[in-house]
Structures are given as C-alpha cells and as structure tokens.
Amino acid sequence: MFDIPDTVTETIHAHQLTVGRVIFLPMTEHRVEVETVHVNGQYVHVDTTRGHTFMWPATERLRALR
C-alpha cells in the first residue's frame, strides 16, 4: 500500500467516527468508508460501504482522512 501523508490524515477516537468517514483499519491499514458504526464502550463495530464488518477495541485510536 502507498503511504498517505500525515497532512491529509488525523488521529481520532472511536466516538469521533461518523457515517461517511474514511478510516484506515487498525489491523490492516486498508482505507474504508464507514457505513454504520456502533461503539459500546469496549468495542467499535463498523460496517463499510463495501459490505465488510470489522470490530476492534474502543480504546484504539484510528487514522482517518480529514
């Protein structure tokens, strides 16, 4: 994967995730667009516009496009 410059990304917390936001998945660094998001305090559950579902600890910070 090519490197995305820090000038176009930011680090966000799980509670800052919104529908339509483009994020980089913590486990793979693949870029995905958020379709739905649920944060239950322990985990973040995200469905993407490409039909994939991902879950990770809510304490983990994410890289996102600005």
C-alpha positions as CSV (number, residue, x, y, z in Angstrom):
1,M,0.0,0.0,0.0
2,F,1.2,3.5,-0.7
3,D,1.9,5.9,2.2
4,I,-0.7,8.6,2.9
5,P,0.9,11.9,4.0
6,D,0.1,13.0,7.6
7,T,-1.1,16.3,6.3
8,V,-4.3,14.7,4.9
9,T,-5.0,12.3,7.9
10,E,-5.7,12.8,11.6
11,T,-5.8,10.5,14.6
12,I,-9.3,10.1,16.0
13,H,-11.0,8.3,18.9
14,A,-13.9,5.8,18.4
15,H,-16.5,8.3,19.5
16,Q,-15.5,10.6,16.6
17,L,-16.4,8.0,13.9
18,T,-19.3,9.1,11.7
19,V,-21.1,7.6,8.7
20,G,-19.2,8.5,5.5
21,R,-15.9,8.9,7.3
22,V,-12.9,7.3,5.5
23,I,-10.7,5.5,8.0
24,F,-7.7,3.2,7.9
25,L,-8.4,-0.1,9.6
26,P,-6.1,-0.6,12.6
27,M,-5.3,-4.2,11.7
28,T,-4.5,-3.8,8.0
29,E,-4.2,-0.1,7.3
30,H,-6.7,-0.6,4.4
31,R,-8.8,2.5,3.7
32,V,-12.6,2.0,4.1
33,E,-15.7,4.2,4.2
34,V,-17.9,3.8,7.2
35,E,-21.5,2.9,6.5
36,T,-22.6,2.2,10.1
37,V,-20.8,2.5,13.4
38,H,-21.6,1.2,16.9
39,V,-19.4,1.9,20.0
40,N,-20.4,0.1,23.1
41,G,-17.6,1.3,25.4
42,Q,-15.5,-1.8,24.9
43,Y,-15.5,-2.3,21.2
44,V,-16.1,-0.5,17.9
45,H,-18.2,-2.3,15.3
46,V,-18.0,-0.8,11.8
47,D,-19.8,-1.9,8.6
48,T,-18.2,-0.5,5.5
49,T,-19.8,0.6,2.2
50,R,-18.2,-2.4,0.5
51,G,-20.1,-4.9,2.8
52,H,-17.4,-5.8,5.2
53,T,-17.7,-5.7,9.0
54,F,-14.9,-5.0,11.4
55,M,-14.5,-4.9,15.2
56,W,-11.7,-3.7,17.5
57,P,-11.1,-2.3,21.0
58,A,-12.7,1.1,21.5
59,T,-9.5,2.4,23.2
60,E,-7.6,2.1,20.0
61,R,-7.1,5.3,18.0
62,L,-7.6,5.4,14.3
63,R,-6.1,7.3,11.3
64,A,-8.8,9.0,9.2
65,L,-8.9,11.3,6.2
66,R,-9.5,14.9,7.3
